């Protein structure tokens, strides 16, 4: 018999998703492993593979449909020997409840006694309808309506000065004192003070909704504190220039930061940890999440075992992950997890900032722009390239002294970058 293709759960937290695109159409043959659709989750657009072989007999959910629940049927798959005639059409199923709803309606008049009782409460409903429609035309508080009715004031001629142009008590009292004026009617269509001007409503994507929810939860439930330091990166910039020119690489400052953080986390494993109500989980591997900006919001692809990788490998992986993040082509395991995050806005000219922790991680490093600044060196004023970084810390996991020590270790690596290569 025909098989239902169900909306898959593409992440542990996914309860619903958007059916972004069908890659197969009705009548197309599919094999196990074929990509049949693209599903937009809270973090990325992911490919959905067919589990069984057959022919797409019926598409139940159109592409572009949002809030499709996990395990909801989205299509019908036909096996060999089955045809479109075997596909159960959704229309009869929808009609069945309607028919059942009509049957009780016909049966309702049968009892003679309840009929008059049912008619009694029904009478006020038509009378209430005009009142509701009137409320829709005049935006006024209940008290303002009552005062207007007692004073014989027509609210259509009263200009509201409450929130969003709502007519409130003082507006009615003012109208009573001033008396009816024809000018008030011409003033009514004008925008009230404090109302919004013209705007375009841009619907939230699933990804944007989840990002907003998680950031709000993080900021309100995780006890953040912040540590900011400045690093002199003259030697780092010189080493980067030499490596890129002589080695033919295109290693960025951010690649050095990832590598330095990975080594520092290996030296201070308690920072590479997360909080639970029962215990602090200290991770064995150093997996670093790196924030990447996309049109729908931030996503954090992960450099796995970053402490074990060379700068060139980190650089190549980061370029690939960043591009696929922007194209919404990341695999689930490429952005789920991680024990520490880095967010770099230096390329946008931002000097320093404080980032919001990405739970269940306990730390995120905000990296600012490296630029020339005056410093005191050996008792004399000098010019150096300085980069500010701010560590946001979950105080339940990492104490202030531990966070400060981590930044010292990190600074030793970034200010003496050759130590990262040995």
KOLKEKOL-306288 format. One line per 5 residues: number of its first residue (from 1); their letters; for each residue x, y, z of C-alpha. Coordinates in nm, 2 decimals, decimal comma, m for minus. Layout:
<nodes>
NUM) A) X/Y/Z; ...
</nodes>
This chain:
<nodes>
1) XXXXX) 0,00/0,00/0,00; 0,11/0,36/m0,04; 0,37/0,49/0,21; 0,35/0,82/0,38; 0,67/1,04/0,37
6) XXXXX) 0,69/1,22/0,70; 0,84/1,55/0,80; 1,18/1,45/0,95; 1,34/1,57/1,27; 1,67/1,71/1,14
11) XXXXX) 1,80/1,83/1,48; 1,74/1,72/1,84; 1,54/2,03/1,92; 1,34/2,05/1,60; 0,96/2,03/1,65
16) XXXXX) 0,86/2,20/1,32; 1,02/2,33/1,01; 0,96/2,49/0,67; 0,93/2,28/0,36; 1,15/2,51/0,16
21) XXXXX) 1,16/2,33/m0,18; 1,06/2,01/m0,34; 1,34/1,86/m0,56; 1,11/1,58/m0,68; 0,77/1,62/m0,84
26) XXXXX) 0,46/1,40/m0,85; 0,54/1,10/m1,08; 0,91/1,11/m1,03; 1,09/0,79/m0,93; 1,31/0,80/m0,63
31) XXXXX) 1,56/0,56/m0,48; 1,67/0,53/m0,12; 1,92/0,81/m0,05; 1,79/1,04/m0,32; 1,75/1,40/m0,21
36) XXXXX) 1,38/1,48/m0,25; 1,33/1,81/m0,06; 1,50/2,09/0,12; 1,39/2,16/0,48; 1,45/2,48/0,66
41) XXXXX) 1,53/2,42/1,03; 1,61/2,67/1,30; 1,97/2,69/1,19; 2,01/2,59/0,82; 1,84/2,46/0,51
46) XXXXX) 1,91/2,09/0,50; 1,85/1,82/0,24; 1,59/1,55/0,30; 1,68/1,20/0,17; 1,43/0,93/0,06
51) XXXXX) 1,43/0,63/0,29; 1,24/0,39/0,05; 1,22/0,34/m0,32; 0,91/0,42/m0,53; 0,73/0,69/m0,71
56) XXXXX) 0,61/1,02/m0,57; 0,23/0,97/m0,60; 0,11/1,28/m0,42; 0,26/1,59/m0,26; 0,06/1,68/0,04
61) XXXXX) 0,25/1,99/0,16; 0,34/2,26/m0,09; 0,69/2,41/m0,09; 0,72/2,73/0,10; 0,48/2,60/0,38
66) XXXXX) 0,60/2,70/0,73; 0,54/2,54/1,07; 0,51/2,18/0,93; 0,51/1,96/1,24; 0,77/1,68/1,27
71) XXXXX) 0,62/1,34/1,16; 0,34/1,52/0,97; 0,28/1,35/0,63; 0,42/1,56/0,35; 0,39/1,33/0,05
76) XXXXX) 0,28/0,98/m0,06; 0,52/0,73/m0,20; 0,39/0,45/m0,44; 0,55/0,11/m0,46; 0,59/m0,09/m0,78
81) XXXXX) 0,25/m0,18/m0,92; 0,07/0,10/m0,74; m0,08/0,39/m0,93; m0,22/0,73/m0,85; m0,56/0,57/m0,80
86) XXXXX) m0,42/0,40/m0,49; m0,33/0,74/m0,33; m0,57/0,84/m0,05; m0,69/1,19/m0,14; m0,68/1,43/0,15
91) XXXXX) m1,01/1,59/0,03; m1,24/1,31/0,14; m1,07/1,31/0,48; m1,13/1,68/0,52; m1,49/1,64/0,40
96) XXXXX) m1,57/1,37/0,65; m1,55/1,58/0,96; m1,76/1,85/0,78; m2,03/1,59/0,71; m2,02/1,47/1,07
101) XXXXX) m2,05/1,82/1,19; m2,36/1,87/0,98; m2,53/1,56/1,11; m2,55/1,68/1,47; m2,67/2,01/1,34
106) XXXXX) m2,97/1,84/1,18; m3,03/1,62/1,48; m3,02/1,92/1,72; m3,38/2,03/1,66; m3,52/1,68/1,75
111) XXXXX) m3,55/1,74/2,12; m3,85/1,98/2,16; m3,76/2,11/2,51; m3,40/2,22/2,45; m3,49/2,40/2,13
116) XXXXX) m3,66/2,71/2,30; m3,37/2,73/2,55; m3,11/2,73/2,28; m3,30/3,01/2,10; m3,30/3,24/2,40
121) XXXXX) m2,92/3,29/2,43; m2,89/3,31/2,05; m3,09/3,63/2,04; m2,83/3,86/2,20; m2,56/3,75/1,95
126) XXXXX) m2,69/3,93/1,65; m2,73/4,24/1,87; m2,36/4,21/1,98; m2,23/4,20/1,62; m2,30/4,57/1,54
131) XXXXX) m2,13/4,67/1,87; m1,81/4,48/1,77; m1,81/4,63/1,43; m1,85/4,97/1,59; m1,55/4,90/1,82
136) XXXXX) m1,34/4,82/1,51; m1,42/5,17/1,37; m1,36/5,36/1,69; m1,05/5,28/1,89; m1,14/5,39/2,24
141) XXXXX) m1,11/5,26/2,60; m1,43/5,12/2,77; m1,43/5,42/3,01; m1,41/5,67/2,73; m1,70/5,49/2,55
146) XXXXX) m1,91/5,51/2,87; m1,84/5,88/2,93; m1,91/5,96/2,56; m2,24/5,78/2,58; m2,35/5,96/2,89
151) XXXXX) m2,24/6,30/2,75; m2,39/6,24/2,40; m2,05/6,27/2,24; m1,99/6,11/1,90; m1,65/5,93/1,93
156) XXXXX) m1,60/5,95/1,55; m1,53/6,32/1,59; m1,29/6,28/1,88; m0,92/6,27/1,82; m0,74/6,01/2,03
161) XXXXX) m0,42/6,10/2,21; m0,37/5,77/2,39; m0,13/5,49/2,28; m0,16/5,42/1,90; m0,43/5,70/1,87
166) XXXXX) m0,66/5,54/2,12; m0,94/5,76/2,26; m0,91/5,78/2,64; m1,10/5,95/2,92; m0,92/6,29/2,89
171) XXXXX) m1,00/6,30/2,51; m1,38/6,27/2,59; m1,36/6,53/2,87; m1,18/6,77/2,63; m1,45/6,71/2,36
176) XXXXX) m1,72/6,78/2,62; m1,56/7,12/2,72; m1,49/7,23/2,36; m1,82/7,12/2,22; m1,88/6,96/1,88
181) XXXXX) m1,66/7,11/1,61; m1,68/7,01/1,24; m1,30/7,05/1,22; m1,26/6,75/1,45; m1,40/6,52/1,18
186) XXXXX) m1,14/6,64/0,92; m0,87/6,59/1,18; m0,97/6,23/1,26; m0,81/6,07/0,95; m0,47/6,24/1,03
191) XXXXX) m0,21/6,01/1,20; m0,23/6,05/1,58; 0,08/6,15/1,78; 0,30/5,85/1,85; 0,17/5,62/1,58
196) XXXXX) 0,41/5,44/1,35; 0,48/5,57/1,00; 0,48/5,37/0,69; 0,67/5,04/0,72; 0,72/4,70/0,56
201) XXXXX) 0,67/4,39/0,77; 0,93/4,13/0,70; 0,82/3,79/0,83; 1,05/3,61/1,06; 1,23/3,30/0,93
206) XXXXX) 1,23/2,99/1,15; 1,60/3,05/1,20; 1,55/3,41/1,32; 1,27/3,31/1,56; 1,49/3,04/1,72
211) XXXXX) 1,79/3,27/1,74; 1,58/3,54/1,91; 1,44/3,28/2,16; 1,77/3,13/2,25; 1,95/3,47/2,29
216) XXXXX) 1,67/3,59/2,51; 1,69/3,28/2,72; 2,07/3,30/2,74; 2,08/3,67/2,85; 1,80/3,62/3,11
221) XXXXX) 1,91/3,28/3,26; 2,29/3,27/3,23; 2,48/3,49/3,48; 2,71/3,67/3,24; 3,02/3,87/3,34
226) XXXXX) 3,28/4,02/3,10; 3,66/4,05/3,09; 3,83/4,29/2,84; 4,20/4,30/2,76; 4,42/4,45/2,49
231) XXXXX) 4,68/4,24/2,30; 4,98/4,39/2,11; 4,97/4,19/1,78; 5,27/4,34/1,59; 5,45/4,00/1,59
236) XXXXX) 5,13/3,82/1,49; 5,08/4,05/1,19; 5,44/4,01/1,08; 5,42/3,63/1,11; 5,10/3,62/0,92
241) XXXXX) 5,25/3,83/0,64; 5,55/3,61/0,61; 5,34/3,29/0,61; 5,11/3,42/0,35; 5,38/3,56/0,12
246) XXXXX) 5,63/3,27/0,15; 5,39/2,98/0,19; 5,12/3,09/m0,05; 4,85/3,08/0,21; 4,57/3,33/0,29
251) XXXXX) 4,56/3,29/0,67; 4,35/3,55/0,85; 4,40/3,70/1,20; 4,08/3,51/1,30; 4,25/3,18/1,20
256) XXXXX) 4,53/3,27/1,45; 4,27/3,35/1,71; 4,10/3,01/1,66; 4,43/2,83/1,69; 4,54/3,03/2,00
261) XXXXX) 4,20/2,97/2,17; 4,23/2,60/2,10; 4,57/2,57/2,26; 4,46/2,78/2,56; 4,15/2,56/2,61
266) XXXXX) 4,37/2,25/2,60; 4,59/2,41/2,87; 4,28/2,52/3,07; 4,02/2,25/3,02; 3,78/2,38/3,28
271) XXXXX) 3,70/2,67/3,05; 3,60/2,42/2,78; 3,29/2,32/2,98; 2,92/2,37/3,02; 2,68/2,39/3,31
276) XXXXX) 2,40/2,14/3,40; 2,20/2,12/3,72; 2,38/1,80/3,82; 2,74/1,86/3,71; 2,98/2,07/3,51
281) XXXXX) 3,06/1,89/3,18; 3,42/1,93/3,08; 3,48/1,83/2,72; 3,75/1,60/2,60; 3,78/1,75/2,26
286) XXXXX) 3,84/2,12/2,18; 3,56/2,20/1,93; 3,54/2,57/1,86; 3,22/2,74/1,72; 3,29/3,04/1,51
291) XXXXX) 3,01/3,30/1,44; 2,93/3,35/1,07; 2,68/3,62/0,96; 2,41/3,51/0,72; 2,11/3,70/0,58
296) XXXXX) 1,89/3,52/0,84; 2,11/3,57/1,14; 2,42/3,42/1,30; 2,52/3,06/1,27; 2,82/2,90/1,44
301) XXXXX) 2,99/2,63/1,23; 3,25/2,43/1,43; 3,62/2,36/1,39; 3,65/2,01/1,54; 3,96/1,93/1,75
306) XXXXX) 4,10/2,27/1,66; 4,40/2,22/1,89; 4,52/1,93/1,68; 4,50/2,12/1,34; 4,75/2,34/1,17
311) XXXXX) 4,68/2,70/1,09; 4,65/2,62/0,72; 4,40/2,34/0,79; 4,19/2,57/1,02; 4,20/2,84/0,75
316) XXXXX) 4,08/2,61/0,47; 3,80/2,45/0,69; 3,68/2,79/0,81; 3,65/2,93/0,45; 3,45/2,62/0,35
321) XXXXX) 3,22/2,62/0,65; 3,16/3,00/0,63; 3,06/2,97/0,26; 2,83/2,67/0,32; 2,68/2,85/0,62
326) XXXXX) 2,58/3,14/0,40; 2,44/2,90/0,14; 2,25/2,71/0,41; 2,43/2,39/0,32; 2,58/2,29/0,65
331) XXXXX) 2,53/1,94/0,78; 2,37/1,90/1,13; 2,70/1,79/1,29; 2,88/2,09/1,15; 2,70/2,34/1,36
336) XXXXX) 2,55/2,14/1,65; 2,77/2,12/1,96; 3,10/2,30/2,03; 3,25/2,39/2,37; 3,36/2,75/2,31
341) XXXXX) 3,26/3,03/2,07; 3,44/3,31/1,89; 3,27/3,61/1,74; 3,49/3,85/1,54; 3,36/4,19/1,43
346) XXXXX) 3,70/4,35/1,37; 3,66/4,33/1,00; 3,37/4,58/1,03; 3,58/4,83/1,22; 3,43/4,75/1,56
351) XXXXX) 3,69/4,82/1,84; 3,53/4,61/2,11; 3,20/4,46/2,21; 3,04/4,20/2,45; 2,89/3,89/2,29
356) XXXXX) 2,60/3,68/2,43; 2,69/3,33/2,54; 2,57/3,04/2,33; 2,43/2,78/2,58; 2,52/2,53/2,69
361) XXXXX) 2,87/2,67/2,63; 3,01/2,88/2,92; 3,23/3,13/2,72; 3,24/3,33/2,40; 3,53/3,55/2,29
366) XXXXX) 3,44/3,88/2,12; 3,72/4,00/1,90; 3,75/4,36/1,80; 3,96/4,54/1,53; 4,33/4,55/1,55
371) XXXXX) 4,46/4,90/1,48; 4,75/5,13/1,57; 4,73/5,28/1,91; 4,96/5,47/2,15; 5,11/5,25/2,42
376) XXXXX) 5,38/5,29/2,68; 5,68/5,05/2,61; 5,99/5,05/2,83; 5,88/5,38/2,99; 5,84/5,56/2,66
381) XXXXX) 5,54/5,63/2,43; 5,52/5,41/2,13; 5,28/5,31/1,85; 5,17/4,95/1,83; 4,90/4,74/1,67
386) XXXXX) 4,65/4,66/1,94; 4,35/4,43/1,94; 4,08/4,43/2,21; 3,90/4,11/2,31; 3,62/4,06/2,56
391) XXXXX) 3,55/3,72/2,72; 3,18/3,67/2,81; 3,17/3,41/3,09; 2,90/3,20/3,26; 2,99/3,26/3,62
396) XXXXX) 2,84/2,93/3,73; 3,12/2,75/3,54; 3,41/2,99/3,52; 3,51/3,22/3,81; 3,66/3,56/3,74
401) XXXXX) 4,02/3,45/3,83; 4,00/3,15/3,60; 3,86/3,37/3,32; 4,14/3,62/3,37; 4,40/3,34/3,37
406) XXXXX) 4,26/3,21/3,04; 4,30/3,55/2,89; 4,66/3,56/3,01; 4,74/3,23/2,84; 4,56/3,34/2,53
411) XXXXX) 4,76/3,67/2,53; 5,09/3,48/2,56; 5,00/3,29/2,24; 4,87/3,58/2,03; 5,16/3,82/2,13
416) XXXXX) 5,42/3,55/2,08; 5,26/3,36/1,78; 5,57/3,14/1,71; 5,48/2,94/2,02; 5,17/2,82/1,83
421) XX) 5,38/2,66/1,57; 5,59/2,44/1,80
</nodes>
